[in-house]
Amino acid sequence: MLDVTVALRAFRELTETVRSLGAAVGTARRNAAEVREAKQLLGLNDPAGEAYRSDAVHPLYTPGKLHPDNEAALLAASSDLGLEQAVLRDVIQVDVTDNSLLLFGSPTSEGLSRIVFDYAPLPDRDGLACIDRPLDFAYAWNLDPESVGDGEVGRYVPGKGVVRRPPWQISNFRSKGPTRLVPETDSEGMITEDYLLITRMRNFLSPAAQAQGRFLVSFGGAHGTGTRAVACLFRDKRLLRQVLEALKARHREASGQLAGIPKAYQLLFRVSGIEHTSMGSIPNNLELVDAVILGDNDASWDLARRRVTPRLEDQPSEDGTGS
């Protein structure tokens, strides 16, 4: 005869196991839902109506040739988007801006980003100057060699070998924290730490896009290694959940509403664990440094559009003339 106490203990253990499994399943479902929500927030939920902007303008590459670090980030996003082949646009007409747009690469290598963030080539040296901030960004790239100081940052780029560039940085326009975030290098000048800046905003490039709720998301590192770290974000479910929680918390603080997700924000990440191989300088670790809610009102978007429209309309058409 089975001892009753043993039977009861076994029943209790079975019940606790079932409850634990149920809780685990519930947690897994919640986690999966949060990851989907985070990806949706980053513009990676539905490729319909979205366009990838490829205006390859990096000074070390032939115009129109996608930089390998930007390509790696794009391919990582394409996997999430379910695209078998990414659509690249070397030229984008003004009416195409009615779509939601995903931009991969900083203004150093991505042409539309130069317009959106208001950067222009320096007349006498390699680099870019920020003419004006069309929106009240918390963070932006510092791409002026005379401003970032001496030294070079080295990294491996496929097809190029070791490439050394000025020590591009991220400028901090907030009242707290260091005013500049500077990538680190080892004793040989090879990059060991970089930064990735993700900016989501309404697509203010056309009134139609703005009215229809289209968005624009920029993924750009201080250097290409930072841009390449986009792949780390997409495969790190824990980090995606952390991003979502941080943005929801910032939204509550800014709006006083208990629920909701911001439509415009910036995310700053520290990139580390960089391995230097012939396939490139590949990062393995990504850490969320800051999440900032950007102002979101029609007047600000309209003003930004008026500032950038002249430059947007100066873009060449397919036949090489101005559009």
RAKANOR-V601105 format. One record per run of one state. SS is the DSSP state (h for helix, s for strand, l for the rest). FROM is the first residue (numbers start at 1). TO is the last residue. Records with the same first field share a line. If there is no record, write none. Layout:
SS = FROM-TO + FROM-TO
//
This chain:
l = 1-3 + 42-49 + 54-55 + 57-67 + 82-93 + 99-99 + 105-109 + 117-118 + 122-126 + 131-138 + 143-143 + 149-151 + 158-160 + 167-168 + 173-179 + 183-183 + 186-189 + 203-206 + 212-214 + 222-223 + 229-229 + 236-236 + 256-264 + 273-274 + 278-279 + 283-284 + 294-297 + 314-315 + 317-321 + 323-323
h = 4-41 + 68-81 + 94-98 + 111-116 + 145-148 + 207-211 + 224-228 + 230-235 + 237-255 + 298-313
s = 50-53 + 56-56 + 100-104 + 110-110 + 119-121 + 127-130 + 139-142 + 144-144 + 152-157 + 161-166 + 169-172 + 180-182 + 184-185 + 190-202 + 215-221 + 265-272 + 275-277 + 280-282 + 285-293 + 316-316 + 322-322
//
